[in-house]
Amino acid sequence: LLGFALGSVQPMVMSLLHQITPPARHGEALGLRLMAINASSVLMPMLFGSAGAVIGVGGLFWVVGCAVGGGARTAWRMGENHPAESPQKG
């Protein structure tokens, strides 16, 4: 399920990168995306493994859960700033 979810989101991320970057910088944006993905594949297991050894696995889950909750709240607020256009009756 995780692979399916990540694979279905990839086209949207690529489209977003092409929309928000200047035309001359598309390659740089895609390179930075790939670099971030590869770096996180190496760093995240080491980071979470170290944190789990220090504070325990239960504490680590609570920290990650709070971070996800905070990010969801921020994303929700960003959506309020840009309401979807509703069709006009007329």
C-alpha positions in Angstrom: 0.0 0.0 0.0 2.8 2.4 0.8 4.4 1.8 -2.6 1.1 2.3 -4.3 0.5 5.6 -2.5 4.0 6.9 -3.1 3.8 5.9 -6.8 0.5 7.6 -7.3 1.8 10.9 -5.8 5.0 11.0 -7.9 3.3 12.4 -11.0 1.7 15.2 -9.0 5.0 16.1 -7.4 6.7 16.2 -10.8 3.9 18.4 -12.2 4.2 20.7 -9.2 7.9 21.1 -9.7 7.5 22.0 -13.3 4.8 24.6 -12.4 6.7 26.4 -9.6 10.2 26.5 -11.1 11.4 28.7 -13.9 11.8 26.9 -17.2 15.5 27.1 -17.2 15.7 25.5 -13.7 13.6 22.3 -14.2 16.6 20.1 -14.3 18.0 21.6 -11.0 14.7 21.1 -9.3 14.5 17.5 -10.3 18.1 17.0 -9.3 17.4 18.5 -5.8 14.4 16.2 -5.5 16.4 13.1 -6.3 19.2 14.2 -4.0 16.7 14.7 -1.1 15.1 11.3 -1.7 18.5 9.5 -1.8 19.8 11.4 1.3 16.6 10.6 3.2 17.0 6.9 2.3 20.4 6.9 4.1 19.9 9.4 6.9 16.3 8.6 8.1 17.0 5.0 9.3 20.2 6.2 11.1 18.4 9.1 12.7 15.4 7.2 13.8 17.5 4.3 15.0 19.6 6.6 17.1 16.6 8.4 18.5 14.9 5.1 19.3 18.0 3.9 21.2 18.1 7.1 23.2 14.5 7.8 24.0 12.9 4.4 23.3 10.6 3.3 20.6 7.4 4.5 22.2 8.8 8.0 22.7 9.9 8.0 19.1 6.4 7.2 17.8 5.0 10.0 19.9 7.5 12.5 18.5 6.9 11.5 14.9 3.1 11.5 15.5 3.3 15.1 16.9 5.4 16.2 13.9 2.9 14.7 11.5 0.0 16.3 13.4 1.8 19.7 13.2 2.4 19.3 9.5 -1.2 18.4 8.9 -2.3 21.5 10.8 0.0 23.7 8.7 -1.2 22.1 5.5 -4.8 22.6 6.5 -4.1 26.3 7.2 -2.4 26.7 3.8 -5.6 25.4 2.1 -7.7 28.0 3.9 -5.5 30.8 2.3 -6.2 29.5 -1.2 -9.8 28.5 -1.3 -10.9 26.5 -4.4 -12.8 28.4 -6.9 -16.5 27.6 -6.9 -18.5 27.6 -10.1 -20.5 30.8 -10.4 -24.2 30.6 -11.0 -25.4 33.0 -13.4 
